[in-house]
């Protein structure tokens, strides 16, 4: 070797012993440095570069901690090497080596948990070895430590400008509401936990994100911590499930390597372009909100208070004036608040009393006070729990029904019921104690604000009427239909209205009728009873019980719908006739009533041929009539699609919504899923003391029968129009990929105005949608002075959580069609 020859020549000169010792030491040090250099170059080729957002003096100890947790990374022995692997950008552009400020190594070397994460890290190492940037990295290691250290310090200073971010056991949180670092930040989420949900028209599958590679990009656009959400670092470490973000990025974030294909656009460039687009959008768009001026005032329901359309009706004999008459253009103004409005009382206290000034109506007190519907008590409206047919309390009445027909089995066989003419819905309110969901409906009529009372109490209800059109529900979905003095003339016009109940009642389900014709012998009552007796026989309903409740002094008749078509085929007269095969019993949106009987399904693979599993088993079990040959909403075989959606929402709700959104769930009672699909969101919330109205849009796949089969409920609706509910009805609205679809055919400003109308002040709106739509909605929310709790985006998908305020505009807009 040349080196050995050189040392030989030096030794032949025979220097002094001191000089010889010095030379020997020098040679030894030089050789050691060469060996260390070779080791550094070889070891760096298998170590992903870690970007650390901590002061430089802490970098050494933190790198050692992280090194102990990364597969294939050896513990570094020298401070020089620690700094080299800490931040060595080499000849790569700055964007290529910027790591996310939330990397797992950034705050004290948080440990990655589980074998799945170790496997992912190994894949990251392998990818790093294969990239062209590897060669560049080898060259840069010849540079001096001083230059490397200077660059490392510069990057740390740049990334510290916007505040430090922390990852605690895989959780990504922002401190004190500060924004994350702006450009080029990337997170890598565990591919097995990604939850990116596409809409049904995109052709993407539900769990496509779970198969995503390790190069997914994450950008936090804005984060604000709500009250009660701030936690000490130690608490965050002990509660790994308490994540801020949903399972779009399931929060188990790994460190990003410097591997980057040069043909890809950088995150820095993408973020810069997006921010410029947002600023341009902000400059172009402004919203001039006004208060709606209508005769109904704070109780305005656009499609039920279109007085101009109601006046032009030719007849009101069939309650046409109580049906929907939507204005040609949906209003984009905001409904005023009642004077003295206060945050609603929480459930279950709200079942007994509500604030008077939230629903300042006393007409029902005067008309129905003696029947224990509602009373005024100081600053409250109180509800003793009575009704026209159960003056001494709903619970006794509910139990009496089951004693009359034990097969009803509240909360087991009978889970979802329809209560027609519900009044203030005390019947449905107390059925919660028996694990039963009641869809209560009543018209907006002279019984002032009865549905509004129900909703203020925290009881599900909608404004609807048995008129000329089908109810907005699928066929064969309700386990029980109940009518207690509901004032519906079931017997007239060939039983058209009773046949509508027959359409929505499940085969084998019960109709509970508590009315004066059952137990009184007055002339009119006898006439109605005889007509009902003949009608129910002609539609093959079996009268299984007639009993009298001595406590309340009322009688109850209970009928059962047949489970086969045998009776229909044996009728001497085909009256009412069997519906044509082309008549779809599930078609319910603006469909006129028909005086015909829909046959009972008998094919074992058809819905309605069997009774669902008992509650709560039916909630998580795919319905027997979902076949593998059918393609689900997200592209998988239907049963698999159902199960995947169910698991998806369990993860999102458990890991994100319940703990990481700053929502006080104790104050949440009335919830709406504005685009429900399979009802997975509602199912995931079943253990909370809430109820969820599942809405299936009329232009979406008809999955509402699946929701009912699970023991949940909901209705059809077109979000280009107003919903059949009073203002300030819901505590929380949830919309998954709804608004991006709506803005293709609706006025999005009017849709947001409708959201404002039905959401209570201090209520929450959670939106999951594409980033463009999220930004648009965020701008609208801010213009209404709503509090933006959180925005989050990743791979062009975003999350928005906002809270409605008490703010109302000063200007008003008169709606001529709504003025008497």
Beta strands, then each sheet from edge to edge (+ up, - down):
strand 1: 166-168
strand 2: 171-173
strand 3: 188-189
strand 4: 218-223
strand 5: 253-254
strand 6: 291-293
strand 7: 353-355
strand 8: 375-377
strand 9: 380-382
strand 10: 416-420
strand 11: 437-442
strand 12: 461-463
strand 13: 478-484
strand 14: 505-514
strand 15: 542-549
strand 16: 554-560
strand 17: 577-578
strand 18: 596-597
strand 19: 670-673
strand 20: 691-697
strand 21: 714-717
strand 22: 730-736
strand 23: 759-770
strand 24: 787-794
strand 25: 797-803
strand 26: 812-814
sheet 1: 1+ 2-
sheet 2: 3+ 5-
sheet 3: 4+ 24- 25+ 23- 22- 19- 20- 21-
sheet 4: 6+ 26+
sheet 5: 7+ 9- 8+
sheet 6: 12+ 11+ 10+ 13+ 14+ 16- 15+
sheet 7: 17+ 18+
end
